[in-house]
Amino acid sequence: MAGGIYIHVPFCKKACNYCDFHFSTSLKYVEEMTEAICIEIWLKKDRISQIDSIYFGGGTPSLLPLSAFEKIFDTISQCFTVSENAEITIETNPDDLNAKKISELRKLPVNRLSIGIQSFFEEDLLWMNRAHTSEEALSCVKRSQDAGFENLTIDLIYGFPLLTDEKWLKNIQTATDLKTPHISAYSLTVEEGTALSNAINKGKQSGMNDEQSAAQFLILSEKLTKAGFEHYEISNYGVPGKFAVHNTNYWKGMPYLGIGPSAHGFDGENRYVNVANNAKYLSALGSKKLAETIEKLSEIDKFNEYMMTSLRTMWGTDLNKIERNFGVASTAEIRKKIGPYIDNGMAFIDKNTIFLTDQGKLFADGITAELFKENY
């Protein structure tokens, strides 16, 4: 069975005020974590045969030293067949991408960098508690391109109080001027337990404005489409031929391994979730035991997951596929439930496939929830 492999690197220099991903700002156990990740890869080597994509996420994978990456790649090559044209991505922060780090990354089989820029404005980066500066945001992209990394994606964030529409337009223009072939953009959401959430609860920070987020989403879609990008998933834009292979396979329901603390895996029938605790993860793998729980997906789960992932994409929700996999009654029910959204211009059906309009994408989560199957 072919698929991808996601490796979660749970280390960061600083805690961004909005982030609720699993990470530690202590780098004390980098070597132990690298060893544990390699052990987990060995323990899971029989779950998948061929690797079509490798994705280092986090956290901040670019914090790892070259020796750690070399050890992980060596382990992967011993355990799996890696496709010759596999997409291999490492998430990076601009402050890490100095000449030395980029030179090290060029020695690896990495062919794609995902750069967490978020904004090109200094005041925005300070507000987010990012570790990099606006100058580093610009220079790291050019430096990476000069070194031969042409397949780049950058992350941007919109919908937060400091970001006026004028600044947002400048961020978009800067990103397109840099000739990056892929852009991921996310509306800032307030997650419980984050520094941002605590500041809002204490009245030290205003909350997010839904109208601002909606307006800036539409600005983004319009500007990037005119610049030659295809809006292939709600938060992702790519020029033709540069869509993210790894993430696209998530949305298309392809299997993948999840490696590292808090990582998820999927084999088509089961979902595997690793413990989101570095100490417990290291302890388990130190004893050559997996630190995961297994959830067997019911038919309802499979149906709902297909709705949740497919409706977000430019490929839409295939009613023929629903009929094949879940029956005629399911297809009829979906047609009935999507009707009101077609009437109000948020969705449409073409060639027996449901698509969301730009207005519909603003309410994608709510629309999807309405289409979920509660009783199978």
N, C-alpha and C positions, 0 to 999 in steps of 0.2 A: 504494500500500500504506500503510495507516494503522498507527501504532504510537507508541511513546514515545521520549523522548530523556533519557539520563542524562548529567549533566555533573559530572565529578569535579574538585573544587577542592582541590588538594594542599597546603593550608596549615593549620597549627594553632599556637596559642599555646604549648602544652605537649604533651609526649608522655605520654599515659596509660600506666600501667605494663603494661596488658594488650593494647594495641592493636598489630596488625601490618598495618594498612592503609597505603597509600602516602601519605606526607605529608612536609612540611618545616616546621620551626619558624622558618625564615627567610622573611620577607615581602618580601625584596629584589626579587623578580621578579614581583610581582603584576601590574603593567601588561603586561609581556611575556607572561605566562601568559594574561591576558585576550585579548590580541591573537591568540595562538596558538590558543586555543579557538575564537575567531571564524573564523579561517582554516580550521580543521578542519571546522567546521559548513558552510562554503561548499564545501569539497572533498567533503563527504558528502551534499550536498543532494539528489542524485538517487537516493539509496538508499531514501528514504521520502517519501511525498507529504503525508500529513496527520498532524499531531501531536495525540494524544489525552491525553498526559501529559508533563510536564516535571519532572525531579527533579534538584535540585542536592545532591550528596552530597560526601563527603570523608573525611578532612580536615574543615575547618570552614568551610563556605561563608559563614556570617554574618560572617566576617572581611573579605570583599570590600567595597570601598566602593560607594556607590550608582552611581557612574559606570561601574564595571565591569559591574554587573548590567544597567544601561541599554544598554550596548554589546552585551552578549550577547543580550538580549531583542530588540533592534533587528535583530541579525543573524538570529535565528531567524525573525522576522516577514518578513524579506526572502527567506528560503530556503524556508519551509514555510507551509502552511495550518494554522493552529492552531485546533482545535475550539473553539467558543464556550464549551462547558462543560468544557474541559480542566482536569484537576487539575494544579496547579503548586505544587510543594513545595520548600521550602528547609530543609535541616538547619541547626539553630542550637544554640549553647551558651548556657546561662542568663546567663553573664557578659556576653555581647554584647547581650542583649536589654534595653538601657536605653531610655529614652523616645525618644532621638534615633534609634537604630537601628530601632526599631519604626515610627517615623514615616516613615523612609526606605523600609522594606519596604512600607508601605501605599501608596507612590507607584508600586509595581511591580505587574504583573499576578499577583502571588503570592496564592494563596488557601488555602494550607495550610502550617503550620509544624511541623517535626519537631524536638522539643527534647530534647537529650541530657542528661537529668537524672541518671539512673543510681541515685541514692539521695537521700533527703531528710535524711540524717544526716551531720553534719560530719566525723566520724571516718572514715566510709566514703569520702567524697570526697577527704580527705587521703591515705588509703591508696591510692586509685586514681591519685593525682596529677592530679586534675581541676582545672581552672582556676577553677571557680565555688564559691560557698559554699552552705550549706543555705538561708540566707535568700534568696539569689538564685534558688535553685531554685523556691521558693514564689512570690516576687514576680514573676518573669518570666512565669509562666503567667497570673496575674491581670492583669498589665499588658498582655499580648498580647490577652487576652479583652476587656478594657476598650477596647482600640483597634479592635476589630472582627474579630480573628482568632478565629473560633469553631471552625473546623476545625483542631484541634490534635491531635498525637500526641506522647506522651512515651515516652522509653526508660527502662527500669529493668533493673538487673542483679541476679541472685540467685546463690546457690551459692558465695559466697566466705567466708573464715574469719570475718570480723567480723560477718557478717549472721546474727543469731539469728532463729529463727522469729518471735519477738515483734516484732523490728524489721521483718522482712519484712511481717508483717501490718499494721504501721503505715504502711509505704511504700505498700502496696496501698490502704489506707483513705484516705491523703492524696491519692493519685492519683484515686480515685473521688470524693472530696469536692470536688476541683477541677473536676469536671464535664468532664474531657477525654473526647472521644468515641472515642478510639483509644489503645491502649497496646501497645507492643512490649516484650517482656521476654525477656531472654537469660540463659542459664546461663553463668557466666564460664568460658571455656576458656583453657587455657594454651598460647599459641602460641610456637613456637621463635623465639628471637632477640629476644623482648620483655624488658623490664626485669623483669617478673614471673617469666618463665621462668628468667632468670639468677639471680634471688634464690632461687628454689626449688632450682636446681641447686647453689647454694653453701651451702644449708642455712640461709639467712637468713629464709626464709619457708616456712611449711607449704604443702603441695599442696592442691588442691581435693578436696572430699569428695563422691563420687558419690551417697551416700545422702542427704546434705543437699540436693544439687541436685534429686534426684528428689522429695523430700518438699516442697520449696518450689515446685517446678513444680505439684504436685498442689494445694497450698494456693492458688496463684495461679489455677488453672483453676476451682476451686470458688468462690472469692470473686468473681471477675469474672463468672462465669456467673450467680451470684445477683444481681449488681449490674446485670444486663441486657446484658452484653457477649456477643457471639458469638465463639467460639474458631474463627476461620476459617482459621488457619494456625498451625503449632506455636508460633511465637513471637509471634503477633499476635492481638489482640482488638479488636473494634470494635462499637459499638452499630449497630443496623440502619441501613444507608444511609451509613455512614462507614468502610467498608473502604478500605484504601489502593488506589486504582485502579492506580497505577504498579506497585506490587509484586505485586498480584494478576495483572496482565498477564504479569509474569515467570513466575509459577507456572502460568499457563495457556498458556505457550509463544508469546505474542505477540511480534512483532518489535520491536526497539528499537535506537536508535543509542547508541553509547558514545563520549563526547567527553571529552578530557582524559587526562593520563598515568595509566596503569594501568586505564583504563575498558574494559569489555567491551561488545561489540555482538552482535546476533543477527538474522538475516533469515529463519530457518526452515530454511536449508540450510547456512549457514556461521556460524562464530563468529569475531568480530574482537577481537583483544586488543592494546591500546595498550601501548607500552613503559612500564615502571614506573620511569622515570628522568626527572626534570624537565629536566636539561640536554640529554639526547638528544631528548626530546620538543620542546623549544624550538628546537633546531637543525634538526630535520626540518621542522617547520611553518614555520620561518623561510625555508626553501627551497621552501615550498609543496608539501611531500611528506608523505604520511601516515606516522605512526610506529607502524604496526600489523603484526601477523602474522595470517594468515588460516588458520583450521582448517576444512576441509570435513568436515561431520559424516557419518559412516557410518550405515547403518541401525541398527547396534548402538548408536551414540552417541545417535541419536534415541530409540530405545526406552528406553535407560537414563535419559536426561534426562526423558522423560515419567514414568517410574516415580519418579524422584527428586523431581520437583516436585509431581506430582499427589497422591502419598500423604501429603504434608505438610498437605494442605488439607481443609476441610470438604466439598469437592466430590468428593474421593476419586479412585480410579483406575478409569476406565470400561473395563470388559472389552469392551464393544461397540466402543469406539474402538480398542482394541488389536487386535481381530479385523479391523477395517476396514483399519487401517494396517500391521499386521505379520503378519496371517494367523491361521488357526484354530489351528495348532500352538503359536503363542506364547501364545494365550489358555489353551489346555489346560495348558501348562507353568506359567503363573502360578497357575492354580487349584490345581495340585499343590503348588507351593512355598508358597502362602499357607495351605494346609491346617493345618499344625501351629500356626500363629499364631492361627488361628480356634479350634482346639481348646483353646489355653491362655488364651483370652480377650483376646488383644492385637489382634485384628482381627475384622471381620465383613463379610459381603457382603449388600447390600440393593439390589434392583433392578439386579442385575448390575454393581454398583459396589463396590469394596473400600474400606473405611474402617478407620482405626486407632482403637482405644479410647484413653482417657487413659493406661492402662498401656502400651499399644502405642506411644504417642507418645514415651514415655521411651526406647524402643529403636528409634526410627524409622530412624536411619542404618543400624543393623545389619540390620533387616528389609528395608530397601530394597536393601542390598547383596546379600542373599540372592536377591532377585528380579531382579537384573541379568542381562542376557543376555551370556554369555561367548563363545558360538559361535553365530553367526547362520546 
